[in-house]
Amino acid sequence: MGSENLLATLEQSLRQARVTRSRIASRLADIEAEAERMRTELSEMDALVSQTEAAMFRIMSGMFTAQTSAAPSDAEIEAALRRDAVRAAAQQQQAPPPPAPVASVARHEMPAVRANAEPMNDRFADRTIPQATAMLLREAGGPLHVNEIYNRLVEGNFQFTGHHPTISIAVSLNRNQRFRKVAPGTFDLVIRDASQTSTG
């Protein structure tokens, strides 16, 4: 009699264990199905993020191309230099220098800003405009126009912050006594290395 009671208890316990296991297995299947749905949603979100990043890159590239392709003319660069000189003279309470003749600006041929210029190395990443330009002018062995300086600075991964980088270059070099303007928008070093001047 005691054995039959024990057997009935064990059978009831076995049935409950099977029901519980079935319920847990069913719950696990639901969780796995939910996990698969979440993985699908994650994949779709990853695709959306990639598409959004690509669209942002295209827009920013277009803005940069539009910005650099509409490079300031020599006349605009010269006007910016005159404005900067007037501001500097006003700060020092001196008379501004006489304006440069516009006729020479109109006849001067300037190199183009390359809209597709890309960094080829990091040589100018941590340099200032005067430091990097001094290196470029030494390498060139002669004067360079600000557009060509810009192209070469971009190739060296120089990071510009303003809307008109060529004007920023011109103003920066014009303020620095190491450089002299030899033509509209064109600068050279005031003093070159003895080895370069003797061979030039």
Secondary structure as UniProt FT lines:
FT   HELIX           2..69
FT   HELIX           74..92
FT   HELIX           102..107
FT   TURN            115..116
FT   TURN            123..126
FT   HELIX           129..140
FT   STRAND          144..145
FT   HELIX           146..155
FT   TURN            156..157
FT   HELIX           165..175
FT   TURN            177..178
FT   STRAND          179..183
FT   TURN            184..185
FT   STRAND          186..189
FT   HELIX           194..199
//
